[in-house]
Amino acid sequence: MTSNTSRSADVQALIDDSPFSAYQWVVFALCFVIVLLDGFDTAAIGYIAPSLIKEWGVTRPMLGPVLSAALFGLAAGALAAGPLADRLGRKAVLVVSVAVFGVACLGSSFADGLTSLSVLRFLTGLGLGAAMPNAVTLMSEYCPAKRRSTLTNLMFCGFPLGAAFGGFLAAWMIPQWGWRSVLQLGGVTPLVLVVLLAVLLPESVRFLVTRRQPVERVRAVLGRVIGHAKVASVERFRLTETRPVTNERGGLALVLSRPYRLGSLMLWATYFMGLVIFYALINWMPILFKDAGLEPKTATLIAALFPLGGIGALVFGWLMDRFEPNRILAIGFALTAVSIWAIGQTSGQLAWLVVAVFVGGVLMNTAQSSLPALAAAYYPTNARATGVAWMMGIGRFGGIAGSFLVAQLSAQQMSFAGIFTVVAVPGLLAAIALLVKRASDPDRPGSGLRRLGEALAH
């Protein structure tokens, strides 16, 4: 290293050239737990619904606001928190958002009616919606470039694992301590996590550099990641963006700027369509299977196979780091459409139904869980949190649409096969959207926009 390069260093190059350290694994673990808690909360609320019906004497339709309030909160939290994180920092928004959903979830355990529970569920969703995309953003900014998709997707595996554990824990806890105990666990755990985040979680060094923070602060954080000896002599840290930077302001203005507008819309559409499928099936499969003639217990067990497929995201992350990621995910969503259609063709064939549901779950959840990593790689640092958060926030409305879709199809007396054929269509639309995004990518080889980004790079 020459005297000139020893005085100036690119932060991403330093991360790329160093082994993945114990401190980076701490960042990974903290972000993993945040995603796990989101999965836990998503599954647990469905399991406490029968207890609410029994204790409060309400009907199933009356629970609609309680079950949907968190989805609206998730959307609102994501849309608001992304721009805030690009302005104030990833860590500050993460700590506050985890505190919000911890307090709100704990407060939900003391609710005495549907109205108060709905309000608290909205606040819980608000915190979760703000936390999830910022966890993805922070983790991606501490990953070596060649392993970013693999590690980000590995972190996102926390969601299906949290959903699975949420179901198992709720089934064990409710008979012993009642439904309120599930919400108490879901509230106390994030409050403990807040303390760990405040003490252990670093701010993104990429964010610090783009915000021109003092070199001493950047050196202190980066030293904990790659070793203080490697940064002791650095007098200036820089950040060379590989994505076009159209303005210094960043945030939503950059996400919707001309080079990124079409790609952003396609990401939103893809995430929206994926959640149409996920919530349509996760909410309605047990009922549809029961109506098709399966025993209620069997229907529930088979439906429970669907969310477990998200652990396959690790494989897609590995593929995305080695091949063109938009094509990989487009293939994943196209195969998802085929597998969802296949579920509808297995009525009366129990063995094939089990296979179709599991394969459909692996493909759908794997493709959907890989989208945050794709979005994080698509945007430059000063708009990354906004880009990821707005994709997830807009996409949450797909979950709301999916919940109502199957209800409307059932009301029209559509057949079992017909319902799954309709639910498969969003998978094809998601695949098309990803191919359109790839065609519009400003960072494709030879793009003049790529050269403009390099000229404007920090």
Protein Blocks (a to p, Z undefined) as FASTA:
>chain_A
ZZklmmpccfklmmmmpccdfklmmmmmmmmmmmmmmmmmmmmmmmmmmmmmmmnopafk
lmmmmmmmmmmmmmmmmmmmmmmmmmnopklmmmmmmmmmmmmmmmmmmpcbfklmmmmm
mmmmmmmmmmmmmmmmmmmmmccfklmmmmmmmmmmmmmmmmmmmmmmmmmmmmmnojkl
mmmmmmmmmmmmmmmmmmmmccdfklmmmnopafklmmmmmmmmnopklmmmpcbdcddd
fbdcfbfnlmmllmmmmklmmmmmmmmmmmmmmmmmmmmmmmmmmmmmmmnopafklmmm
mmmmmmmmmmmmmmmmmmmmmmcfklmmmmmmmmmmmmmmmmmmmgoilklmmmmmmmmm
mmmmmmmmmmmmmmmmmpcfklmmmmmmmmmmmmmmmmmmmmmmmmmmmmnopafklmmm
mmmmmmmmmmmmmmmmmmmpmkbghiaklmmmmmmpZZ
